[in-house]
Amino acid sequence: MATEEVKLPELSEGIDSGDVLEILVSEGDQITAGQDIVEMETDKATVPVSSSVGGKVVEVVVKIGDTVPIGGVLLKVDAAAAADAGSAAPEPAAPAATPEPPTPEPAAPEPAAQEPAAQEAPVAEAPAAPAPAAPVAPAPEPVAPTPPPAAPAAPVSDGAPIAAGPAIRRLAREVGVDLSTVQGSGAAGRITREDVLAVVRHASEAARSGVVVKAPSPAAPAVPGAEALPGDASSDAFGPVRVERMTKMRKTIAAQMHQSWSTVPRVTNFDDADITDLERLRGSSKEDYAAQGIKLTTMPFLIKAVATALRHHPAINAVIDEENGQVVYKDYVNIGIAVDTDRGLVVPVMPDVDRSGIPDVARGLAEMAAKVRNGQFGLNDLRGGTFTISNLGAIGGQYSTPIVNVPEVAILLVGRSRKLPVVMPDDTIQPRLMMPLSLSYDHRLVDGGTAARFLNDVIGYLEAPSRLLLAL
């Protein structure tokens, strides 16, 4: 038997390894070229890896949690078995065509929901074919040899597939929930995010009540769902603790933050923008945007203001090339938006924002948010940024000292807007809606005056939205 090795291909530029998050096939499975076989976690994204060849899986070389270098072996496949499987496939159809009785057989099962599945894949669904009158062994036994072509979906303990999407599976892995123990509340029993979180909450309440004393013991716990406690529970000298393996994404975030803190002499400027007129304009336009399926917030205006100001301040849209002693000024403006997710902080990038209008920015922001929420972003969505915006106001808080996202040289944090009494030019005091802004910058390249002028420009666009709408 000649076997072929399926290796981890190049995932993206600068990626030299990945961690195995999920294995989608098992030994003995028949796979096709292009079929997804494992899910890998890289720096800040998860990517499915497909097989380069088809055939029968002889050996799964990796296991969940392994770090695999580019070119590392994932599976060993008997490619010759693909041809054998192809020639063997018509055999079940031949007996079905010869005897006439098989035609009524699909109608035999009472459950109507199983009929379409039996027509699509008679071999895989054969165990459901026996008539309800014969409750035990006689009917299933003849179809026992046919399970090899079964669907590759992850099975639960009773052999049924787990109805859960990739984002839900990823969430379950990260919080330590076994999906085979979760009862789905979605359509057709599909497992939802709330179902997974309910198991975690139940387990946490059980732990707080003292019912679960020790998680390392694999024996059946006293409380249902207790086995779903995230991580390995134990205790130290002071009480219960929980130990979790650091994910590759969290390691990457830690390394990036350490590099920024140790190499960038950072300074932060704080200021406020009066967005009273901008909020009035937004309020009068949000219904028109909503009719097009776009939620109009202040973020598209802020992104556009930053992108426009960056064109006039090239030092803030640049990187330092220390190795060659150069400054590289970017003639394009790609804005990264820091997003807080269940897996950690990710910064998807919106390209060429300076050449987009407010509707395009609002639409792009909505599409990007949907991709991040569903975990459908890829490595290319995180690359090429020239400046980063972090929206702390969506969570709460006003000012902060954000860490520069190296190799960029500046980052702007926006806090929660609030009404403040402001002394106007005519000396009257009026309530105005003020947006707090915190600009951190790399003092090796950006001087205080440059940073202040840039921030003044951003504020100017926000306080005079008509200028912003005309800035194309």
N, C-alpha and C positions, 0 to 999 in steps of 0.2 A: 504493500500500500504506500503510494507516494503522497506525501503531505506537503502542503504549502503553508508558509508562515504569513499571517496577516499582521503587519506592523503599523505602529502609530505614525501616520503621515505628518507632514508639516502642517501645523494648525494656523500659524500666522507669523509674520515677521517678528523676531525677538522672543518667540516662545520656544523654550528648549525642553519642556516637560509638561506633564499634566497628571492630576490625581484621578484615579478611577472612582467615579461616583456611583455608577450603576452598571451592572453587566446584564445585557438584554437577551443573551442567548445562553444555552447550556450544552454540555457535551451530548452528542447524539442528534442535535438539531440539524435540520436541513436548511441552509441559508442560501441566499442569492447574492450576486455581486451588487453592491450599492445598498444592501440592507444594513440598517443601523445595528451595531453589535455592542458598543459600550458608550457611556456618557462620561466625558472627561471634564474636570474643572481645571481651568487655567487661571491666569492672573486675576481677571475680574469677570469671567464669563464661563458658562458651561456650554460645551459643544458636543453634539453627537458625532461619533466616528463610525463610518460605514465600512463594510468589508470590501476588499479589492477583488476577491474571488468568490465564487459560489461553490457549494459542496456540503459535505457533512462535517460538523464540528467534531474533531478528534480530541482536542484538548483545549481548555480555557487556561491560558498561562498566567493571567493576572487575577487578582482578587480585589474586592472593594477596599479602597484606602491606599492601594499601591501607588507610588509615584513612578510613572513610566517616562523615560526619555524619548525624544523624537527618534523613530527608527526601532524602538523597543517592540518585542513580539507581544501581541495580544492574544491571538488564537493560532491553533494549528488546524488546518482544514484539509480533508480528503477531497480534492477537486474532482477526482474520477467518480466519486459518488453522486455528483450532480447529474452526470449522464445516466448512471444507473437509475437514479430517482426519476429522471425524465422518461426512461423506457418503462419503468415500473408503474408510472402514473396511470396509463390507460388500462392496466389490468383490472382495477376495481370496476371500471366502467364497462368492460366486456361482459362480466357476469350479469351486470345490471341490465344490459341490453338484450341478453339471450333469453333468460326466463321472463315471462310476462308478468308474474306476480309482483315484482318490485314496483310497478307503476302505482298500485294502490298504497304501497308502504308509506310514502310521505304523508298520506292523509290519516294514517293510523294513530299517531300521537294526538291526544286531546288538546294539549296546550297549543293554542294558535300561534303564540309568540315564537315557538321553536321551529315552525314550518319553514320560514324563509331561510333560517340558518342551515336547516337540513338540505335545502335545495342548493344553497351556495357551496357548501362543503360537506357532502354526505359522509366523508370519512371522519372528519373531526367531530361532527355532531352525532355520530352513530350511537353513542351511549344513551342519547335521549330518545332513540327510536322505539324501544320496546313499549308495547301497549300497556296501559295502566293496569290491566287485569293480571299481568304477570309481574309481581312485585320484586322478584329476586333475580337469581343468577341466569336462568336459561337464555334470555335475550342478550344480555351484555356479553356473554362469553364469546360468541362468534366474532364480535368486532374488537376483541382485546388486542389482536395483532396490529390494528390500524392506527394507534396513537402517534407514531412518528411524525406524520405531517401536521400535527396539532399546531395551532397558532402560537407564536412565541411570546404571547403576553404573560406577564409574571403571574404565576398561579398562587391562589390561596390554599389553605390547608385542605379544602374539600375539592380542589381541582378546578374551581371556576376562576376566570380571569378577574383581575382587580380593575374596576372601572375608575380610573383616575388619570388625569392629564399629567404631562411632564412637570408643570409648575407645582402641582399638588404632591407628586412623588418627591420632588426636591425638598419641599417644605417638610414632608414627613421624615426624610432622612436627616435633615438638620436638627429637628427637635426630638428625634429618636422614637418615632411612632411606627409600629408595624402595621402597614395598611391592611394586612389580612385580618386584623382584629377590629377594623373600623367598619361600622354600618353606614353606608352612604345615604344621605338624605336628598340628593339631587335627582334629576330626571333619570329614570331607569336604574335607580340605585347608585348613581354616580357619586363618588366621594368628593366633597367640597372642602374648601379651606376651613369653614366653620366646623365641619366634622372632625378634622384633625386637631384644631385648637380646643375643641370640647374634650377630647381625650386627654390632652395635656393639662387642661384646667382640672379635670376630674382627678388625674394622677397627683397634681400638685396639692389639691385639697386633701386627698387621702394621706399624702406625706405629712402635711401640716397637722393633721389630726392624730398622727403618730401610729396609724395603722400599718404603714410600710416601714419596717425597721431596717431592713438590709436589702438593697437591690442586687448585689453581686450574686446572690443565690439564685440559680436558674429554676428553682422549684416554682410551682404555680403560686402566684401571689394571692393574698387573702382578698384583695380588692380588684375587681375587673378594671383593666386599663393601667394597673400599677406597673406592668412591664413596659409601659410606654413612657416612663419617666425619661426625659432627655438626658443623655450622658450616663456615666457610671456613678451611682450613688455610693457614698462611703461616709466616713466621719473622721475628723481630726480631734485634737485634744479639747476643742471648744464646742463641737456640735457637728451636725450633718453638713457635708459638702458634696459638690457634684463636679466631676472631672470630665471635660470634653476635649477631644482632639482638635487642635487649631487647624482650621481649614486653610487651603492654599490661598484663598482670597483674603482671609484675615492676615495671613503671613505677609502677603504682598502689600496690603494696606499698612501694616506695621513697618515694613521695610521702607515704603515710600515716605511715611511720616518721619521716620528716623533720618532718612536722607535729607528731607527738607529742613528739619530742625537743626541738623548738624552742619549743613552747608550754606544755608540761606540766612544772612543777617536781615531779619525781618523787622519792618516798622509798620504800624497800623495807624491810619488816619480815620477819624470818626466825624460824621457830619449828618445833617438831616436834609431831606428834600420835601418841599411843600407840594403835595400831590392833590390838593383840594380840587383844582381845575381839572386835573387828569382824571380824578375819580368821577367828576361830573360828566366828563366826556365818555368815560367807560360805561357809566350807568345808562347814558342815553343810547349807547350802541350795542349793549350786550344782548338785547332781544333780537336784533338783526343777525348777530353772530349765532345765537342759539337756534334760530331758524335754519341755519346751515349746519347744525350739529357741532358748533364750536363754543366752548365755554370761555368767555373773554374775561381774563383776570388782569391784574396789573403787571404780571410777569412778562408778557410779550412786549409791553411798552418799555420795561426796564432792559430787557435783552436788546431791543432795538436801540435804545439810548446808549448802552455800553458799546455796541458794535459800531455805531456812528462815531462816538468819541474816540474809539481806538484808531480809526483811520487818521485822526489828527494828532495822535500821540504814539508814533511808531515804537518808542522805547518801551512802552508797556505791552506791545504786541510783538515781543522779540524773545529770543533765548540766548543764553550765554554759552558759547562753545569754548569751555576752558581748555580743552586739549589742544586746540589750535590758536587759542588767544584771540577769538573773534566774537563778534556779536552778530547774530543772524536775525535780520528784521523780516517779519512775515508780511507779504503783500496780500494775504488773504486773512479773513476774520472768521474763525471757527470758535463758537462759544460752547464751553462745557457747562452742563448744569448738574451740580452735585445733588444726588438723589439718595435718600435714606431708604434702604430696602431691608428685607428680612435677612439677607445674606451679608449685609454690610453696605458701606458707602460706595456707590458707583457714580461715574461721571460720564454719561453719554454726551456726545458732541453734536451740535447743530452746525452744519457747514454753511459758509458764505452768508451769514446772517446780515451783514452790512448791505447786501444787494437784494434783500427781501423786504417786502412790505409787512405791515402789522398783521393783516389776515394770514399771510403765508407763515409768519413766525408763530401765530396762535395755532394754526393748523399743525405745523411741525411739532410744536410743543405737546399738543394733545396726542399725536401719533407716538412720539417718543415716550411719553408717560405710560401709554398703553403697553408698549413693548417692555418697558422696565417692570411694570406691575405683573405682566404675564411671564416674565423671565425669558422673553424671546429675543433679547438683544444679543448681538455677537461681538467678537473682538473688534471688528472694524467700526462698530458704533461707538467705541471708547477711544479711538485714536485720532490724532490730528488736531487736538484742541490748542488754541493759542491764548485763551483766557478763560477763567472759571467764575461762575456765579453760584453762590450757595444761598438758598432761601431758608433762613432760620425762622422767618415769620410764619411759615406754614405750620410749625410746631409750637412756637412761642419764644419769647425773648426778643431783645432789642439790639444790643451791641455784642460783639464778640471779637476775638482776634484770630481769624481763620488762618490755617496753615497754607502757605503757597504750594500749589500743585506743580512741583518741579517736573519738567524743565521750564515751565512757564515762570514768569517773573512777577505776577500779580494775581490777586483773587479778590472779588467783591462779595461781601456778605450783606444780605438785606434782612432787616428785622421786621417785626410786626408793626404795621402803621398804627398810629394812635392820634387822637385829637389833643392838641395842646394850645394853651393861650399864647398868641404870637402878637408882638407889637408890630403893627403895619407901618408903612412909610408915612401915613398921616397921623401917626402916634395913637391911633385907636388900637384897642386890643380885641382880637377876633379869635374864635376857635378855628384852627386850621388842622387838616389831616397831614401829619408829618411821617415820612418814611425814614427810619434810621438806616444809615449806610456805614459799613466798616470796610475800608480798603487796606489790605495787607500787601506789601510789595518787597521785592528783593533789592535791598539798599546798595548792592554792588553795582547795579545798572540804573535803577530808578532813584533819582534824587527826590527830596521832599517837595521841592517846587514843582517838578514834573507830575508827581502824584497828586498834588493839590489842584493843579490846573486840570488834570484829567477828571478828577472827581467833581470839580466845578462845572465842567462841560456836561457830565452825566446829569447833574442836578439841574442845569439849565434846560436840557431837553425834557426832563420830567416836569419841570415847573411851567414850561411853555409847550404843551403837547402839539400845538399847531406846527411848530418848528420840526417836531419829530415826525409828523405825518408827511411833511414835505421833503424830509431828508431821505432821498433815494439814491 
